[in-house]
Amino acid sequence: MPPTPEPRALLDGAAPLPRDFYARPALVVARACIGKVLVHSTPEGIAAGRIVETEAYRGPEDLAAHSAGGRRTARTEVMFGPPGYAYMFLLYGMHWAFNIVVASEGKPHAVLVRAVEPVIGLSLMSRRRGIAPGRIELTNGPGKLCQALGLDRAAYGMDVCGARLSLLSGAAGPIGRSPRINVDYAGAWAEKPWRFYERGNRYVSVPPRH
């Protein structure tokens, strides 16, 4: 696993990854996001985490995707737009999950960020989550990281190439693959190895089965 840079050094002169980064196939972007730093700036302060786990979703053919079958609703509308925008949805009706629209306009593809390693704003994340900064439960799951980073309904449709929400460059260690988590309803699509994670990182939400 590569060394984590000094927190504030991550932001000094750093520019958000360009839209072209997201204008690629979902599987390519999902893998490329590992090691990148997700930054969210709010009136409370800046919080950031290094991405260590993602999943690719490729509607309309992917039965695990919210856009399966070309389903186009008020909730999924942003997925049919240009790449590099945030798609937020509720997990189990309780916890927000953060996704990035990828590929090209009209293709409802997205990458779910499942876990991050905290790097900036740990005290702020701790207050939001109500747990100690050093615990892995701070950000080791999609709902947890959203609460820690202050991502909720208001982030829906937000530009991920903007000043408030962005991904910055970062290095990744060895990357593993596995089937996606909790998509058993999708039949054969549940077996697609479309989850990517940094091997050996303790913030990965579900340990690999080997």
Secondary structure as UniProt FT lines:
FT   HELIX           7..10
FT   TURN            11..13
FT   HELIX           19..22
FT   HELIX           26..32
FT   TURN            33..35
FT   STRAND          37..42
FT   TURN            43..44
FT   STRAND          45..58
FT   TURN            59..61
FT   TURN            63..64
FT   TURN            66..67
FT   HELIX           68..70
FT   TURN            74..76
FT   HELIX           77..80
FT   STRAND          85..91
FT   TURN            92..94
FT   STRAND          95..102
FT   TURN            105..106
FT   STRAND          109..120
FT   HELIX           122..129
FT   TURN            133..134
FT   HELIX           136..138
FT   HELIX           142..149
FT   HELIX           153..155
FT   TURN            156..157
FT   STRAND          165..168
FT   STRAND          175..178
FT   HELIX           184..191
FT   STRAND          195..198
FT   TURN            199..200
FT   TURN            202..203
//
